[in-house]
Amino acid sequence: MTQTYCRRAVHSLTKSTIHLSNPFRPQQGRLFNTKRSHQSNWNNKSCIPFFIDPFTTNSIIMSPTVLHLRSETKPLEHRSALTPTTAKKLIEAGYVVNVERSPERIFDDAEFEAIGATLVPEGSWVDAPKEHIIVGLKELLEEKFPLKHVHVQFAHCYKQQGGWENVLARFPRGGGTLLDLEFLVDERGRRVAAFGFHAGFAGAALALEAWAWQLNNTTPFPGVSSYPNEDALVADVKAALNKGAEKAGRMPRVIVIGALGRCGSGAVAALRKAGVPEENILKWDMEETKPGGPFKEITDSDIFINCIYLSSKVPHFVNLESMNNNPDRKLSVVCDVSADTTNPLNPVPIYTVATTFDSPTVKVDGLKSEPACSVISIDHLPSLLPREASEAFSHDLLPSLLTLNDWQNSPVWARAKKLFDEKVATLPPSALEG
Ligand SMILES: NC(=O)c1ccc[n+]([C@@H]2O[C@H](COP(=O)([O-])OP(=O)(O)OC[C@H]3O[C@@H](n4cnc5c(N)ncnc54)[C@H](O)[C@@H]3O)[C@@H](O)[C@H]2O)c1
């Protein structure tokens, strides 16, 4: 079989370089047993590879890979795995990007249309051709029908979470594949894209607002909703912080643990942007917690922001006893960005529930002295800043997205597929029966 390039086809079809879908897959009903996919530039003009069938001498132009961006169905999820910026880059690289219209997404449908994406109806991924790759962010609705596509998303079913068998089994039952974004790692095992920075940023912003609110009010810190952009959030936090500082007669002292990580650096950035003086920000990581907690430095601070990645048992950072044992306790707000709320190893065992944007704080029970203390344990903090969080995440994911045309041969996706196969192998046979 001969591969060649057709200049005329290029001009009539596209100005972009076309990435082939996996050439081992049947294309237009044929199995092309060629070596690898190609991305070629010919005389500085983009070209579409096509193949001459030696038996019929027909030339067949390979179809570009189609990415189908789902409309998220999780309530109040405004973030998006693709943004107009990254969708444009994918289209320029030869992908077709279909974008479901979405009432919740922070980016208007028109922003995607303007960069050349094709708008398609909400929920239309279900009936999309099998070879389209479905890109989303969060869980699918809890339904039962088998999944036939390749799905790129966070599925939250690899750690034996409640109902994991039903979520995962839908893929093998339909011949589909899950490429889970939470486990997409580079050759050194580092995640290629994560929302941590904006989780920490949002957590620190809410913690400052809650601190100021509690100084000036007796009612719990009220519900919040997502911001159109970071500037709007920072302006609100600055105003709140000034009110709090006026009442307290000083700026708060804040301790961030896990300060060198993604969430931690986001938290520190928010504190700085809000105007907390540098000397009031304690930035702790592994080195500082080596002696083992509980730590008096936490109860001596007004605000504690926990941003660690919990991978093994560590002594409590703070607990009820350490709070009650410090007669000069100042701690009145904890933001547990790590949110290992129900994990028995949670090093911040002073609360038991996950809080929400509607009701962001939960009171710490059992304190013997003032001030009262509340905890923020929201597990979807980046949704407070959906635009910036999506842009940062999608930007980091883009190099991997650009290899989706040949994902089986792309190390990052091949690793995700291997993990998928391993997890599927752990499914009880009953789950596969549907
Ligand atoms: N609440 C949310 O909405 C939300 C969003 C994203 C991530 N998270 C969670 O936040 C956590 C952190 O994520 P990340 O992306 O920032 O991880 P990361 O790996 O980038 O950073 C973790 C940091 O914690 C430090 N650390 C680990 N154990 C420590 C210890 N015992 N003492 C001091 N420092 C310690 C590490 O050295 C590292 O600097 C994860 O559990 C993640 O699931 C929560």
The ligand as an ORCA input file, in Angstrom:
! r2SCAN-3c Opt
* xyz 0 1
  N     -10.694     20.425     47.631
  C     -10.539     20.433     46.328
  O     -11.371     20.935     45.584
  C      -9.298     19.840     45.741
  C      -8.958     20.094     44.403
  C      -7.763     19.601     43.894
  C      -6.947     18.818     44.703
  N      -7.346     18.545     45.986
  C      -6.525     17.691     46.869
  O      -5.469     18.463     47.409
  C      -4.398     17.585     47.764
  C      -3.071     18.169     47.301
  O      -3.037     18.164     45.885
  P      -1.819     18.812     45.087
  O      -2.142     18.694     43.638
  O      -1.515     20.160     45.631
  O      -0.657     17.816     45.487
  P       0.896     18.075     45.311
  O       1.497     16.737     45.273
  O       1.180     19.051     44.227
  O       1.309     18.812     46.671
  C       1.240     18.187     47.918
  C       2.258     18.826     48.838
  O       2.036     18.278     50.133
  C       3.317     18.053     50.710
  N       3.145     17.080     51.775
  C       2.766     15.785     51.673
  N       2.727     15.215     52.884
  C       3.095     16.174     53.769
  C       3.265     16.194     55.166
  N       3.047     15.117     55.925
  N       3.660     17.337     55.746
  C       3.879     18.441     55.000
  N       3.744     18.487     53.668
  C       3.348     17.359     53.066
  C       4.186     17.581     49.559
  O       5.544     17.716     49.839
  C       3.706     18.518     48.452
  O       4.459     19.721     48.438
  C      -4.738     16.246     47.145
  O      -5.243     15.407     48.151
  C      -5.825     16.555     46.159
  O      -6.721     15.471     45.964
  C      -8.482     19.047     46.518
*
